[in-house]
Amino acid sequence: MCLINPVSSQELALVLTVLYFSKAFYHFAIWFNVFKQETSLSSTDKGLLWGVLVLATILWPIAVPISYLEKRSLGQQPF
């Protein structure tokens, strides 16, 4: 007799998606705090850093799965 109900694939996908985006937000918050504390940057450098921060945040959900699939298809060690 099973006391735990099996989890549907939709529920599992939802949980994994929430965990994935919470990790992305966590890393964004860390880098944002580091960026805020930096005082020795010129305005050009700050503009470039903002661009990198925004671009990395936008591309995070695309780059990580592609990297994982590529690593998996090449038969390398798992993450």
N, C-alpha and C positions, 0 to 999 in steps of 0.2 A: 504494500500500500504506500503510495507516494503522498507525502504530506505537503510538498511544495508543488504549486501549479507550474507547469512548463511556461517559459517565457516565449511569447510570439516573436517572430522575426521583426515585426514593426516596433515592438517595444524595445528590443535589443538595439535596433538601428537608432531609435530615439535616444537611448541612454548613451550610446557611443558617440552620437553627434553632439550631445550636450557636453560630454567629457572632452571631446576634441576641441570645441569652441571655447570651453572654459580654460583649457591649456593655452590656446591662442591668446585669449584675453590676459591671462597671467603673464605671459612673456611680453606682450605689448605693454602692460603696466610696469614691468621691471625696466624695460628699455626707456619708457617714457620718464620714469623717475631719474634714471641715469642722465637722460638728455636734459631734464630740468635743472639738475644740479651742476651741469657744466657751465662755467662762466667765462672761460677763456676762448670762446669761439667768435669768429667774425659773423656778420649777418649773412654773408654768402654761405659759410659753413653751416650755419643753423638752417638755412633754407634747404641745403642739400640733405642734411640729416632728417629734416621733416619729410622730404620726399622719400628717402630710404625707409623711414619708419612707416609711412602710409603705404608704400608699395609692398613692403614685407608683410604688413598686416593683410592687405588685399590678396596677395598671392599665397599666403600660408595654406589655405584649404586646397590649393591646387598642387603646390610643389611637394608637400609631404607625401600624399598618396602616390604621386607619380614616382617619387624617389623610392618608396617602399616597393612598388610593383617592379621597378627596374632592378632593384637589388634582389628581389625574389626570383625574377626571371633569369637572372645571371647565375643563380644558385649559390650566392654568397651567404655568409653567416647572417642569421636574422639579427634584427636590431637588438 
